[in-house]
Amino acid sequence: FSFFGGLPPPAAFKKEKGVTFPTVDEIPVIKPVNVEELSEDVRQYRMERARNWPTKKTTEQKEKEKEERAARGELATGDDEVRSARKRRLREVLARQRELGHFDASEEIGDVDGDGGRGG
């Protein structure tokens, strides 16, 4: 097995030199991305990611929105509700996996409810 696809390793990786660092000639040049050449969906994805990047401003905005939703009563107030929703979704996924014959995948997770696999 070779990391270099059967080619000899570059000079920076030869063992007889010991620990070395690549020279300027061996460091690949990273070209900047020309956004105009990207497809439209990739440009939209990049713009969306840039808008939602976790900066101080966006995290403060999200925290403010969360507080407003909690004040209006739109947020779940307890972890129990979130946990039960996740368990319910996991049961659905595992049941679907078993229907499709993926017993190994669904059995690895095991007993979701803690009732011995009886459901309920």
Steps between C-alpha positions, in 0.01 A plus 500: 500500500632843409361841581643627174320264262802287416724800437813557705441735793599864459832610641335643811374149594817297454598323822874521456489876554332467838249763597490773238267773398397556139686763307326794336497310171325201659215695659197501268367836390142550608311705248218725619153391398347701219142523622373608157601161354303301757157364423198689630411246771856505636499881508168499686633243746812709566293816550267318741797362697657845514174646632470237772869479596524506881633852555434694815222691324322189370527314831356801684220524241417129535501528879265799478267309264505202736402720794219656296365157400518386862306811608230422241491138618626355171800322650489167680569578862635165608755247391239227548302620199809512280619161624163335440480650149846364420410157637181498297694586181767239580229234545359592159843480334584168665163352402556610140852348504357170623235510225776545244696208645774700670483299821868546587476879490177516696604237756829679578306783662290254692226584744404865451224511761660290772206260496684199364403570141127448554414843359249733648 
